[in-house]
């Protein structure tokens, strides 16, 4: 019975624990990095001929 109680208590503790993150969002004004992912489509680079262009693989 003590083992069951310990497992249940551990699961409840883990469920309500706040997740720690290694990274935090930083505004571009603070970091000095400005990035805009603009995709220009043309006859050879579009969703039909180059599908990785839109899913981040290219």
N, C-alpha and C positions, 0 to 999 in steps of 0.2 A: 504494500500500500504506500509506503514511503517513496518508493521509486516512481510510482505513478504520479504522486503528488509533485515530486521533483521535476518530472518531465513536463507536466502541465504548467507548473510555475515557470519553467524555462521557456516554454513556448509562448506563454503570455508575455513574459519579459521581452522576448525577441520581437513579438508582434508590435509592441508599443515603443520599442527603442527607436530613437531618431537615427536615421542613416547618416553616417559621416561621409563626406565627399573629399576627394583629394584635390579637386579643382573648384574654382568659383568663377562665375561670369564676371568679365571686366569690360567696362564701356570702352569704346574706341577712343574717346577723348582722354581717358586715363592711360591706355596702353600705347596710343600713337599708331595703332594698326587700323587701317581702313580697308575693308574688303567687300566687294560686291560681285556676286557670281552671276554675270550676265551671259546668257547663251544666245548667240546669234545663229539663227538657222539659215541655211542656204540649200541649194540643190543637192549637195553631197553630204552635208552634215544636218540631218534631221532625225526625228524619232523613228522613222521607218527604215532608214538605211544605217543608222549608227545609234542603236538603242542605249549604249553605255554613256552617251552624251548626257542623258537626262537622269540616270540613276546614280551618278557620282563616280562612275568607273572610268571616265574619260575626260 
